[in-house]
Amino acid sequence: MSKRVCPWWLGYWLVNPLRRLIHNPDKILAPFVTAGMTVLDVGPGMGFFSLPLAGMAGPGGKVVCVDLQEKMLLALQRRAAAAQLAERIVTRVCTPTSLCLDDFSGKIDFALAFAVVHEIPDPASFFADLSRALKPGAFCLVAEPKGHVSVQEFEDSLAIAGQQGLRRVGSRRITWSHAALLEKGNNDDHKHFGEAKES
């Protein structure tokens, strides 16, 4: 496990309801998630974004939550059960070198990687796994904390993503974050989201 991985006990702070004043999941993610989708949340912690994603995906959708730390996922499962969303949540413990998503290859409609890429020891393998999991034309929102990641480091990570078939198609304005929207595939008929505020 990377020394930069967020300790599991900080997960309780990350799901503090007051965080919604800074990072409102509905406003950040609603443009990309609709009912019936299968969504991937990489490094979900205790589910700050996962539970709202499950609400957006609806009864016919799924949110696949992948994390290195089983304690995070156990807390996420408890919170999902309390919110009556457990049936829409799939949790999986991954490894430092694999997302362990072979059974979801080409099945993910949208992916979120929020404040996680800088914790990955091998970004190329990470983005390769992510690319394999996404459907052609599917989007991934990548956001990194400005306090931990420089502009150059963020751009470098996006360049690595591009080498794995995930091209940048837009920028997002999210508080205290560098953020970009990536798309899988090489088609030229993609929707370009441009730059948007968190609103």
MDTraj code that builds the backbone (N, CA, C; nanometers):
import mdtraj as md
import numpy as np

residues = "MET SER LYS ARG VAL CYS PRO TRP TRP LEU GLY TYR TRP LEU VAL ASN PRO LEU ARG ARG LEU ILE HIS ASN PRO ASP LYS ILE LEU ALA PRO PHE VAL THR ALA GLY MET THR VAL LEU ASP VAL GLY PRO GLY MET GLY PHE PHE SER LEU PRO LEU ALA GLY MET ALA GLY PRO GLY GLY LYS VAL VAL CYS VAL ASP LEU GLN GLU LYS MET LEU LEU ALA LEU GLN ARG ARG ALA ALA ALA ALA GLN LEU ALA GLU ARG ILE VAL THR ARG VAL CYS THR PRO THR SER LEU CYS LEU ASP ASP PHE SER GLY LYS ILE ASP PHE ALA LEU ALA PHE ALA VAL VAL HIS GLU ILE PRO ASP PRO ALA SER PHE PHE ALA ASP LEU SER ARG ALA LEU LYS PRO GLY ALA PHE CYS LEU VAL ALA GLU PRO LYS GLY HIS VAL SER VAL GLN GLU PHE GLU ASP SER LEU ALA ILE ALA GLY GLN GLN GLY LEU ARG ARG VAL GLY SER ARG ARG ILE THR TRP SER HIS ALA ALA LEU LEU GLU LYS GLY ASN ASN ASP ASP HIS LYS HIS PHE GLY GLU ALA LYS GLU SER".split()
xyz = np.array([
    [0.0843, -0.1196, 0.0000],
    [0.0000, 0.0000, 0.0000],
    [0.0877, 0.1245, 0.0000],
    [0.0521, 0.2207, -0.0843],
    [0.1275, 0.3456, -0.0888],
    [0.1231, 0.4173, 0.0452],
    [0.2364, 0.4795, 0.0804],
    [0.2411, 0.5573, 0.2036],
    [0.1489, 0.6783, 0.1964],
    [0.1046, 0.7129, 0.0738],
    [0.0191, 0.8293, 0.0575],
    [-0.1295, 0.7944, 0.0684],
    [-0.1629, 0.6684, 0.0869],
    [-0.3029, 0.6293, 0.0963],
    [-0.3659, 0.6898, 0.2213],
    [-0.4850, 0.7441, 0.2041],
    [-0.5561, 0.8063, 0.3155],
    [-0.5862, 0.7033, 0.4237],
    [-0.5478, 0.7271, 0.5500],
    [-0.5781, 0.6317, 0.6582],
    [-0.7284, 0.6077, 0.6693],
    [-0.7667, 0.4846, 0.7004],
    [-0.9092, 0.4499, 0.7005],
    [-0.9893, 0.5356, 0.7971],
    [-0.9278, 0.5726, 0.9108],
    [-1.0033, 0.6466, 1.0111],
    [-1.0375, 0.7889, 0.9669],
    [-0.9632, 0.8427, 0.8679],
    [-0.9981, 0.9737, 0.8140],
    [-1.1258, 0.9684, 0.7307],
    [-1.1663, 0.8468, 0.6964],
    [-1.2894, 0.8315, 0.6199],
    [-1.4095, 0.8918, 0.6895],
    [-1.4100, 0.8881, 0.8230],
    [-1.5225, 0.9464, 0.8969],
    [-1.5307, 1.0971, 0.8756],
    [-1.4136, 1.1613, 0.8678],
    [-1.4123, 1.3048, 0.8415],
    [-1.4589, 1.3348, 0.6996],
    [-1.4229, 1.2493, 0.6061],
    [-1.4549, 1.2737, 0.4655],
    [-1.6034, 1.2597, 0.4352],
    [-1.6791, 1.1908, 0.5215],
    [-1.8237, 1.1797, 0.4991],
    [-1.9020, 1.2771, 0.5872],
    [-1.8335, 1.3706, 0.6488],
    [-1.9002, 1.4733, 0.7273],
    [-2.0009, 1.5475, 0.6388],
    [-2.1265, 1.5584, 0.6819],
    [-2.2281, 1.6261, 0.5993],
    [-2.1906, 1.7681, 0.5590],
    [-2.1097, 1.8349, 0.6413],
    [-2.0695, 1.9709, 0.6073],
    [-1.9844, 1.9763, 0.4801],
    [-1.9242, 1.8648, 0.4443],
    [-1.8441, 1.8627, 0.3221],
    [-1.9290, 1.8927, 0.1987],
    [-2.0584, 1.8651, 0.2059],
    [-2.1464, 1.8920, 0.0925],
    [-2.1500, 2.0407, 0.0568],
    [-2.1146, 2.1257, 0.1526],
    [-2.1101, 2.2691, 0.1231],
    [-1.9958, 2.3025, 0.0281],
    [-1.8950, 2.2163, 0.0254],
    [-1.7790, 2.2364, -0.0611],
    [-1.7877, 2.1498, -0.1861],
    [-1.8182, 2.0215, -0.1650],
    [-1.8276, 1.9253, -0.2747],
    [-1.9675, 1.8634, -0.2733],
    [-2.0586, 1.9249, -0.3452],
    [-2.1947, 1.8739, -0.3508],
    [-2.2029, 1.7620, -0.4549],
    [-2.2226, 1.6370, -0.4119],
    [-2.2210, 1.5253, -0.5074],
    [-2.3234, 1.5392, -0.6195],
    [-2.4422, 1.5873, -0.5855],
    [-2.5460, 1.5989, -0.6876],
    [-2.5054, 1.6987, -0.7961],
    [-2.4513, 1.8118, -0.7554],
    [-2.4132, 1.9136, -0.8528],
    [-2.2920, 1.8712, -0.9354],
    [-2.2004, 1.7995, -0.8728],
    [-2.0799, 1.7568, -0.9441],
    [-2.1098, 1.6443, -1.0425],
    [-2.1970, 1.5512, -1.0049],
    [-2.2111, 1.4263, -1.0798],
    [-2.3387, 1.4135, -1.1619],
    [-2.4411, 1.4940, -1.1302],
    [-2.5693, 1.4809, -1.1999],
    [-2.5592, 1.4924, -1.3523],
    [-2.4666, 1.5734, -1.4067],
    [-2.4600, 1.5814, -1.5531],
    [-2.4187, 1.4510, -1.6209],
    [-2.3654, 1.3562, -1.5450],
    [-2.3061, 1.2369, -1.6062],
    [-2.3769, 1.1060, -1.5731],
    [-2.4632, 1.1055, -1.4728],
    [-2.5210, 0.9791, -1.4248],
    [-2.6724, 0.9831, -1.4368],
    [-2.7273, 0.8788, -1.4986],
    [-2.8716, 0.8660, -1.5128],
    [-2.9159, 0.7281, -1.4658],
    [-3.0452, 0.7111, -1.4496],
    [-3.1019, 0.5861, -1.3982],
    [-3.0610, 0.4678, -1.4848],
    [-3.0275, 0.3584, -1.4180],
    [-2.9929, 0.2345, -1.4863],
    [-2.8459, 0.2176, -1.5179],
    [-2.7660, 0.3198, -1.4906],
    [-2.6237, 0.3101, -1.5208],
    [-2.5499, 0.2189, -1.4219],
    [-2.4392, 0.1640, -1.4697],
    [-2.3421, 0.0975, -1.3834],
    [-2.2243, 0.1931, -1.3684],
    [-2.2014, 0.2364, -1.2452],
    [-2.1038, 0.3419, -1.2171],
    [-1.9900, 0.2844, -1.1335],
    [-1.8705, 0.3306, -1.1598],
    [-1.7525, 0.2890, -1.0829],
    [-1.7043, 0.4048, -0.9975],
    [-1.6876, 0.3804, -0.8681],
    [-1.6312, 0.4789, -0.7760],
    [-1.5007, 0.4210, -0.7223],
    [-1.3886, 0.4765, -0.7701],
    [-1.2570, 0.4259, -0.7323],
    [-1.2069, 0.5018, -0.6097],
    [-1.1694, 0.4288, -0.5059],
    [-1.1264, 0.4927, -0.3832],
    [-1.2406, 0.5665, -0.3159],
    [-1.3535, 0.4997, -0.2937],
    [-1.4739, 0.5671, -0.2438],
    [-1.4691, 0.6045, -0.0971],
    [-1.3692, 0.5528, -0.0240],
    [-1.3699, 0.5750, 0.1203],
    [-1.4956, 0.5145, 0.1799],
    [-1.5649, 0.5918, 0.2614],
    [-1.6870, 0.5432, 0.3259],
    [-1.8132, 0.5844, 0.2510],
    [-1.7949, 0.6291, 0.1256],
    [-1.9106, 0.6465, 0.0394],
    [-1.9668, 0.7859, 0.0266],
    [-1.8855, 0.8887, 0.0471],
    [-1.9367, 1.0252, 0.0332],
    [-2.0036, 1.0464, -0.1028],
    [-1.9391, 0.9985, -0.2096],
    [-1.9980, 1.0082, -0.3428],
    [-2.0776, 0.8831, -0.3791],
    [-2.0430, 0.7698, -0.3227],
    [-2.1039, 0.6427, -0.3637],
    [-2.2542, 0.6398, -0.3397],
    [-2.2969, 0.6861, -0.2221],
    [-2.4390, 0.6811, -0.1900],
    [-2.5212, 0.7740, -0.2789],
    [-2.4785, 0.8986, -0.3004],
    [-2.5509, 0.9815, -0.3974],
    [-2.5506, 0.9217, -0.5384],
    [-2.4398, 0.8599, -0.5784],
    [-2.4359, 0.7937, -0.7088],
    [-2.5394, 0.6822, -0.7166],
    [-2.5539, 0.6065, -0.6072],
    [-2.6532, 0.4992, -0.6043],
    [-2.7944, 0.5558, -0.6191],
    [-2.8172, 0.6724, -0.5587],
    [-2.9465, 0.7367, -0.5747],
    [-2.9720, 0.7776, -0.7190],
    [-2.8697, 0.8314, -0.7857],
    [-2.8835, 0.8721, -0.9255],
    [-2.9027, 0.7517, -1.0172],
    [-2.8319, 0.6425, -0.9895],
    [-2.8402, 0.5233, -1.0742],
    [-2.9748, 0.4530, -1.0613],
    [-3.0415, 0.4732, -0.9474],
    [-3.1755, 0.4185, -0.9304],
    [-3.1781, 0.2694, -0.9052],
    [-3.2984, 0.2144, -0.8891],
    [-3.3124, 0.0707, -0.8568],
    [-3.2533, -0.0214, -0.9629],
    [-3.2487, 0.0239, -1.0865],
    [-3.1937, -0.0598, -1.1928],
    [-3.0459, -0.0405, -1.2172],
    [-2.9821, 0.0447, -1.1383],
    [-2.8400, 0.0713, -1.1562],
    [-2.7543, 0.0089, -1.0487],
    [-2.6243, 0.0211, -1.0661],
    [-2.5275, -0.0294, -0.9695],
    [-2.4130, 0.0689, -0.9540],
    [-2.3569, 0.0722, -0.8344],
    [-2.2343, 0.1482, -0.8102],
    [-2.1293, 0.0497, -0.7598],
    [-2.0234, 0.0347, -0.8358],
    [-1.9143, -0.0554, -0.8006],
    [-1.8091, 0.0274, -0.7274],
    [-1.7849, -0.0073, -0.6021],
    [-1.6939, 0.0691, -0.5161],
    [-1.5681, -0.0127, -0.4907],
    [-1.4554, 0.0383, -0.5364],
    [-1.3291, -0.0341, -0.5291],
    [-1.2319, 0.0422, -0.4412],
    [-1.1786, -0.0246, -0.3389],
    [-1.0869, 0.0416, -0.2468],
    [-0.9822, -0.0572, -0.1982],
    [-0.8641, -0.0050, -0.1652],
    [-0.7578, -0.0874, -0.1081],
    [-0.7891, -0.1327, 0.0333],
    [-0.8692, -0.0539, 0.1050],
    [-0.8872, -0.0748, 0.2479],
    [-1.0251, -0.1328, 0.2796],
    [-1.0245, -0.2549, 0.3293],
    [-1.1506, -0.3224, 0.3592],
    [-1.2306, -0.2475, 0.4660],
    [-1.1630, -0.1832, 0.5604],
    [-1.2352, -0.1102, 0.6650],
    [-1.3180, 0.0038, 0.6062],
    [-1.2656, 0.0686, 0.5052],
    [-1.3428, 0.1721, 0.4375],
    [-1.4697, 0.1122, 0.3778],
    [-1.4553, -0.0007, 0.3095],
    [-1.5686, -0.0610, 0.2410],
    [-1.6720, -0.1154, 0.3389],
    [-1.6272, -0.1666, 0.4517],
    [-1.7220, -0.2144, 0.5520],
    [-1.8062, -0.0991, 0.6065],
    [-1.7419, 0.0143, 0.6303],
    [-1.8167, 0.1315, 0.6758],
    [-1.9122, 0.1799, 0.5666],
    [-1.8674, 0.1746, 0.4409],
    [-1.9532, 0.2125, 0.3300],
    [-2.0768, 0.1228, 0.3244],
    [-2.0576, -0.0073, 0.3415],
    [-2.1696, -0.1012, 0.3392],
    [-2.2702, -0.0703, 0.4497],
    [-2.2206, -0.0361, 0.5669],
    [-2.3114, -0.0021, 0.6779],
    [-2.3909, 0.1240, 0.6454],
    [-2.3248, 0.2227, 0.5885],
    [-2.3948, 0.3463, 0.5543],
    [-2.4959, 0.3225, 0.4420],
    [-2.4607, 0.2383, 0.3462],
    [-2.5543, 0.2066, 0.2375],
    [-2.6773, 0.1342, 0.2905],
    [-2.6558, 0.0426, 0.3834],
    [-2.7687, -0.0294, 0.4420],
    [-2.8607, 0.0658, 0.5177],
    [-2.8018, 0.1582, 0.5922],
    [-2.8816, 0.2544, 0.6683],
    [-2.9622, 0.3448, 0.5759],
    [-2.9087, 0.3704, 0.4571],
    [-2.9777, 0.4552, 0.3593],
    [-3.0670, 0.3750, 0.2658],
    [-3.0786, 0.2440, 0.2903],
    [-3.1585, 0.1531, 0.2073],
    [-3.1121, 0.1530, 0.0616],
    [-2.9798, 0.1568, 0.0458],
    [-2.9191, 0.1558, -0.0876],
    [-2.8260, 0.0367, -0.1074],
    [-2.8248, -0.0547, -0.0125],
    [-2.7271, -0.1637, -0.0158],
    [-2.7380, -0.2487, -0.1424],
    [-2.8584, -0.2672, -0.1938],
    [-2.8756, -0.3526, -0.3115],
    [-2.8165, -0.2910, -0.4379],
    [-2.7890, -0.1634, -0.4333],
    [-2.7320, -0.0965, -0.5512],
    [-2.5801, -0.0837, -0.5433],
    [-2.5219, -0.1257, -0.4331],
    [-2.3789, -0.1090, -0.4092],
    [-2.3067, -0.2428, -0.4183],
    [-2.1988, -0.2454, -0.4955],
    [-2.1086, -0.3606, -0.5021],
    [-1.9736, -0.3132, -0.4507],
    [-1.9206, -0.3770, -0.3476],
    [-1.7897, -0.3372, -0.2954],
    [-1.6849, -0.4422, -0.3307],
    [-1.5642, -0.3935, -0.3515],
    [-1.4558, -0.4851, -0.3882],
    [-1.3236, -0.4313, -0.3361],
    [-1.2473, -0.5177, -0.2711],
    [-1.1126, -0.4825, -0.2274],
    [-1.0171, -0.5055, -0.3442],
    [-0.9444, -0.4018, -0.3827],
    [-0.8490, -0.4143, -0.4919],
    [-0.7086, -0.4314, -0.4358],
    [-0.6100, -0.4297, -0.5225],
    [-0.4702, -0.4383, -0.4816],
    [-0.3981, -0.3128, -0.5285],
    [-0.2768, -0.2876, -0.4808],
    [-0.2033, -0.1681, -0.5271],
    [-0.1748, -0.1671, -0.6766],
    [-0.1834, -0.2839, -0.7415],
    [-0.1493, -0.2917, -0.8835],
    [-0.2655, -0.3314, -0.9732],
    [-0.3836, -0.3538, -0.9171],
    [-0.4972, -0.3958, -0.9988],
    [-0.6281, -0.3504, -0.9358],
    [-0.7215, -0.3038, -1.0188],
    [-0.8555, -0.2705, -0.9706],
    [-0.9430, -0.3944, -0.9520],
    [-0.8958, -0.5095, -1.0027],
    [-0.9681, -0.6365, -0.9848],
    [-1.1099, -0.6275, -1.0414],
    [-1.1179, -0.5808, -1.1646],
    [-1.2484, -0.5593, -1.2278],
    [-1.2650, -0.6381, -1.3571],
    [-1.2004, -0.7535, -1.3685],
    [-1.2096, -0.8305, -1.4922],
    [-1.3537, -0.8632, -1.5289],
    [-1.4383, -0.8881, -1.4294],
    [-1.5774, -0.9231, -1.4573],
    [-1.6625, -0.8026, -1.4958],
    [-1.6071, -0.6835, -1.4855],
    [-1.6791, -0.5627, -1.5280],
    [-1.6177, -0.5025, -1.6541],
    [-1.5386, -0.5788, -1.7254],
    [-1.4732, -0.5286, -1.8461],
    [-1.5773, -0.4807, -1.9478],
    [-1.5657, -0.3556, -1.9884],
    [-1.6563, -0.2997, -2.0871],
    [-1.7987, -0.2795, -2.0389],
    [-1.8200, -0.2741, -1.9074],
    [-1.9563, -0.2650, -1.8532],
    [-1.9847, -0.1352, -1.7767],
    [-1.8835, -0.0528, -1.7573],
    [-1.9006, 0.0675, -1.6754],
    [-1.9433, 0.1855, -1.7631],
    [-2.0529, 0.2506, -1.7224],
    [-2.1060, 0.3646, -1.7970],
    [-2.0395, 0.4968, -1.7582],
    [-1.9950, 0.5062, -1.6347],
    [-1.9308, 0.6281, -1.5858],
    [-1.8427, 0.5906, -1.4681],
    [-1.7278, 0.6577, -1.4579],
    [-1.6353, 0.6306, -1.3471],
    [-1.5953, 0.7614, -1.2799],
    [-1.5751, 0.7508, -1.1505],
    [-1.5279, 0.8639, -1.0706],
    [-1.3989, 0.8245, -1.0000],
    [-1.2983, 0.9086, -1.0142],
    [-1.1724, 0.8903, -0.9408],
    [-1.1440, 1.0229, -0.8716],
    [-1.1936, 1.0372, -0.7499],
    [-1.1850, 1.1640, -0.6776],
    [-1.0784, 1.1538, -0.5693],
    [-0.9732, 1.2328, -0.5857],
    [-0.8640, 1.2384, -0.4880],
    [-0.8002, 1.1021, -0.4642],
    [-0.7773, 1.0286, -0.5741],
    [-0.7217, 0.8939, -0.5592],
    [-0.5990, 0.8686, -0.6468],
    [-0.5891, 0.9344, -0.7626],
    [-0.4819, 0.9011, -0.8564],
    [-0.3444, 0.9247, -0.7943],
    [-0.3302, 1.0285, -0.7124],
    [-0.1993, 1.0569, -0.6526],
    [-0.1572, 0.9509, -0.5511],
    [-0.2504, 0.8638, -0.5116],
    [-0.2183, 0.7556, -0.4183],
    [-0.1779, 0.6261, -0.4900],
    [-0.1899, 0.6254, -0.6220],
    [-0.1668, 0.5039, -0.7004],
    [-0.0181, 0.4888, -0.7319],
    [0.0431, 0.3743, -0.6986],
    [0.1864, 0.3565, -0.7253],
    [0.2195, 0.3433, -0.8734],
    [0.1242, 0.2928, -0.9549],
    [0.1488, 0.2726, -1.0974],
    [0.0309, 0.3304, -1.1760],
    [0.0339, 0.4612, -1.2043],
    [-0.0791, 0.5232, -1.2738],
    [-0.1104, 0.4607, -1.4094],
    [-0.0089, 0.4141, -1.4799],
    [-0.0332, 0.3543, -1.6113],
    [-0.1199, 0.2289, -1.5992],
    [-0.0885, 0.1436, -1.5035],
    [-0.1699, 0.0236, -1.4819],
    [-0.3099, 0.0608, -1.4356],
    [-0.3174, 0.1624, -1.3514],
    [-0.4479, 0.2080, -1.3028],
    [-0.5360, 0.2525, -1.4182],
    [-0.4836, 0.3409, -1.5030],
    [-0.5650, 0.3920, -1.6129],
    [-0.5931, 0.2834, -1.7168],
    [-0.5023, 0.1880, -1.7320],
    [-0.5288, 0.0757, -1.8221],
    [-0.6464, -0.0066, -1.7711],
    [-0.6484, -0.0358, -1.6419],
    [-0.7607, -0.1089, -1.5826],
    [-0.8903, -0.0301, -1.5980],
    [-0.8821, 0.0985, -1.5733],
    [-0.9995, 0.1845, -1.5843],
    [-1.0529, 0.1863, -1.7270],
    [-0.9639, 0.1971, -1.8220],
    [-1.0038, 0.1981, -1.9624],
    [-1.0724, 0.0672, -2.0012],
    [-1.0191, -0.0442, -1.9547],
    [-1.0804, -0.1737, -1.9859],
    [-1.2211, -0.1852, -1.9274],
    [-1.2415, -0.1275, -1.8105],
    [-1.3715, -0.1394, -1.7446],
    [-1.4784, -0.0536, -1.8111],
    [-1.4392, 0.0596, -1.8683],
    [-1.5359, 0.1514, -1.9275],
    [-1.5889, 0.1018, -2.0619],
    [-1.7161, 0.1320, -2.0865],
    [-1.7726, 0.1090, -2.2183],
    [-1.7113, 0.2088, -2.3168],
    [-1.7053, 0.1746, -2.4457],
    [-1.6595, 0.2740, -2.5437],
    [-1.7478, 0.3987, -2.5381],
    [-1.6841, 0.5143, -2.5331],
    [-1.7577, 0.6391, -2.5262],
    [-1.7978, 0.6822, -2.3871],
    [-1.7688, 0.5994, -2.2869],
    [-1.8038, 0.6333, -2.1488],
    [-1.7063, 0.7360, -2.0934],
    [-1.7527, 0.8079, -1.9916],
    [-1.6734, 0.9149, -1.9328],
    [-1.6200, 0.8782, -1.7950],
    [-1.5093, 0.9424, -1.7602],
    [-1.4511, 0.9307, -1.6264],
    [-1.4171, 1.0710, -1.5783],
    [-1.4607, 1.1039, -1.4586],
    [-1.4256, 1.2305, -1.3961],
    [-1.3096, 1.2077, -1.3006],
    [-1.1997, 1.2766, -1.3245],
    [-1.0804, 1.2668, -1.2403],
    [-1.0610, 1.3996, -1.1696],
    [-1.0515, 1.3953, -1.0375],
    [-1.0270, 1.5169, -0.9597],
    [-0.9186, 1.4886, -0.8567],
    [-0.8273, 1.5838, -0.8420],
    [-0.7159, 1.5689, -0.7497],
    [-0.7043, 1.6921, -0.6599],
    [-0.6694, 1.6739, -0.5327],
    [-0.6617, 1.7877, -0.4405],
    [-0.5425, 1.8780, -0.4705],
    [-0.5707, 2.0084, -0.4783],
    [-0.4635, 2.1036, -0.5086],
    [-0.3567, 2.1058, -0.3995],
    [-0.3943, 2.0724, -0.2765],
    [-0.2978, 2.0738, -0.1686],
    [-0.1948, 1.9629, -0.1754],
    [-0.2260, 1.8574, -0.2514],
    [-0.1351, 1.7432, -0.2623],
    [-0.0750, 1.7285, -0.4016],
    [-0.1406, 1.7850, -0.5004],
    [-0.1030, 1.7605, -0.6398],
    [-0.0834, 1.8938, -0.7115],
    [0.0318, 1.9112, -0.7743],
    [0.0578, 2.0332, -0.8504],
    [-0.0116, 2.0253, -0.9865],
    [-0.0188, 2.1406, -1.0529],
    [-0.0775, 2.1441, -1.1869],
    [-0.0001, 2.0512, -1.2795],
    [0.1334, 2.0547, -1.2721],
    [0.2141, 1.9712, -1.3596],
    [0.1924, 1.8238, -1.3318],
    [0.1837, 1.7870, -1.2054],
    [0.1587, 1.6469, -1.1711],
    [0.0235, 1.6013, -1.2232],
    [-0.0754, 1.6892, -1.2139],
    [-0.2075, 1.6544, -1.2653],
    [-0.2037, 1.6361, -1.4167],
    [-0.1393, 1.7277, -1.4845],
    [-0.1284, 1.7165, -1.6296],
    [-0.0514, 1.5914, -1.6698],
    [0.0513, 1.5574, -1.5938],
    [0.1275, 1.4357, -1.6225],
    [0.0385, 1.3122, -1.6108],
    [-0.0475, 1.3107, -1.5085],
    [-0.1365, 1.1957, -1.4907],
    [-0.2361, 1.1862, -1.6058],
    [-0.2835, 1.3004, -1.6552],
    [-0.3763, 1.2991, -1.7684],
    [-0.3067, 1.2504, -1.8955],
    [-0.1795, 1.2831, -1.9096],
    [-0.1038, 1.2338, -2.0241],
    [-0.0917, 1.0818, -2.0194],
    [-0.0700, 1.0282, -1.9002],
    [-0.0640, 0.8825, -1.8844],
    [-0.1992, 0.8204, -1.9170],
    [-0.3064, 0.8849, -1.8719],
    [-0.4414, 0.8361, -1.9037],
    [-0.4628, 0.8324, -2.0544],
    [-0.4158, 0.9367, -2.1225],
    [-0.4303, 0.9416, -2.2676],
    [-0.3604, 0.8274, -2.3375],
    [-0.2475, 0.7861, -2.2836],
    [-0.1744, 0.6734, -2.3408],
    [-0.2498, 0.5425, -2.3249],
    [-0.3444, 0.5398, -2.2333],
    [-0.4244, 0.4190, -2.2093],
    [-0.5636, 0.4297, -2.2706],
    [-0.5812, 0.5242, -2.3622],
    [-0.7070, 0.5336, -2.4349],
    [-0.8132, 0.6201, -2.3702],
    [-0.7729, 0.7015, -2.2714],
    [-0.8672, 0.7914, -2.2044],
    [-0.8270, 0.9347, -2.2354],
    [-0.8993, 0.9989, -2.3229],
    [-0.8597, 1.1335, -2.3647],
    [-0.9417, 1.2388, -2.2917],
    [-0.8772, 1.3492, -2.2695],
    [-0.9428, 1.4613, -2.2022],
    [-1.0391, 1.5298, -2.2987],
    [-1.1630, 1.5455, -2.2546],
    [-1.2638, 1.6099, -2.3387],
    [-1.3255, 1.7318, -2.2716],
    [-1.2796, 1.7653, -2.1532],
    [-1.3324, 1.8822, -2.0852],
    [-1.2663, 1.9024, -1.9508],
    [-1.2810, 2.0233, -1.8983],
    [-1.2327, 2.0556, -1.7646],
    [-1.3516, 2.0851, -1.6751],
    [-1.3358, 2.0616, -1.5462],
    [-1.4403, 2.0906, -1.4487],
    [-1.3826, 2.1819, -1.3416],
    [-1.4634, 2.2713, -1.2915],
    [-1.4196, 2.3592, -1.1830],
    [-1.4816, 2.3089, -1.0538],
    [-1.3997, 2.2451, -0.9726],
    [-1.4427, 2.1884, -0.8452],
    [-1.3542, 2.2488, -0.7366],
    [-1.4152, 2.2943, -0.6309],
    [-1.3439, 2.3643, -0.5245],
    [-1.2244, 2.2851, -0.4741],
    [-1.1109, 2.3522, -0.4626],
    [-0.9869, 2.2969, -0.4083],
    [-0.9339, 2.1788, -0.4905],
    [-0.9742, 2.1692, -0.6146],
    [-0.9382, 2.0518, -0.6943],
    [-0.8935, 2.0896, -0.8350],
    [-0.8032, 2.0066, -0.8895],
    [-0.7815, 2.0009, -1.0334],
    [-0.8790, 1.8945, -1.0840],
    [-0.9505, 1.9206, -1.1910],
    [-1.0488, 1.8229, -1.2365],
    [-1.0599, 1.8225, -1.3883],
    [-1.0781, 1.7033, -1.4433],
    [-1.0922, 1.6891, -1.5879],
    [-1.1859, 1.5731, -1.6191],
    [-1.2523, 1.5844, -1.7324],
    [-1.3390, 1.4779, -1.7804],
    [-1.2667, 1.4025, -1.8910],
    [-1.2599, 1.2715, -1.8774],
    [-1.1948, 1.1861, -1.9756],
    [-1.2995, 1.0993, -2.0442],
    [-1.2704, 1.0628, -2.1679],
    [-1.3598, 0.9745, -2.2430],
    [-1.2810, 0.8566, -2.2972],
    [-1.3402, 0.7392, -2.2923],
    [-1.2769, 0.6230, -2.3539],
    [-1.3135, 0.6166, -2.5012],
    [-1.2155, 0.5911, -2.5821],
    [-1.2431, 0.5693, -2.7234],
    [-1.1731, 0.6707, -2.8102],
    [-1.1739, 0.6423, -2.9420],
    [-1.1054, 0.7278, -3.0370],
    [-1.2000, 0.7902, -3.1381],
    [-1.3309, 0.7801, -3.1108],
    [-1.4268, 0.8380, -3.2039],
    [-1.4230, 0.9907, -3.1960],
    [-1.4567, 1.0548, -3.3043],
    [-1.4541, 1.2002, -3.3090],
    [-1.5909, 1.2627, -3.2841],
    [-1.6914, 1.1794, -3.2558],
    [-1.8262, 1.2323, -3.2398],
    [-1.8641, 1.2433, -3.0935],
    [-1.7623, 1.2590, -3.0066],
    [-1.7904, 1.2696, -2.8649],
    [-1.8533, 1.4034, -2.8306],
    [-1.9189, 1.4081, -2.7178],
    [-1.9711, 1.5339, -2.6658],
    [-1.8591, 1.6034, -2.5894],
    [-1.8339, 1.7279, -2.6205],
    [-1.7304, 1.8035, -2.5506],
    [-1.7967, 1.8890, -2.4438],
    [-1.7572, 1.8675, -2.3188],
    [-1.8198, 1.9362, -2.2076],
    [-1.7556, 2.0721, -2.1786],
    [-1.6381, 2.0975, -2.2376],
    [-1.5704, 2.2231, -2.2108],
    [-1.5380, 2.2393, -2.0637],
    [-1.5350, 2.3638, -2.0182],
    [-1.5073, 2.3904, -1.8777],
    [-1.6368, 2.4280, -1.8086],
    [-1.6607, 2.3671, -1.6947],
    [-1.7845, 2.3948, -1.6221],
    [-1.7547, 2.4149, -1.4755],
    [-1.8331, 2.4990, -1.4120],
    [-1.8217, 2.5193, -1.2690],
    [-1.8962, 2.4105, -1.1947],
    [-1.8554, 2.3896, -1.0711],
    [-1.9356, 2.3099, -0.9796],
    [-2.0533, 2.3991, -0.9415],
    [-2.1732, 2.3633, -0.9850],
    [-2.2868, 2.4528, -0.9633],
    [-2.4124, 2.3759, -0.9296],
])
top = md.Topology()
chain = top.add_chain()
for i, resn in enumerate(residues, 1):
    res = top.add_residue(resn, chain, resSeq=i)
    for name in ("N", "CA", "C"):
        top.add_atom(name, md.element.get_by_symbol(name[0]), res)
traj = md.Trajectory(xyz[None], top)
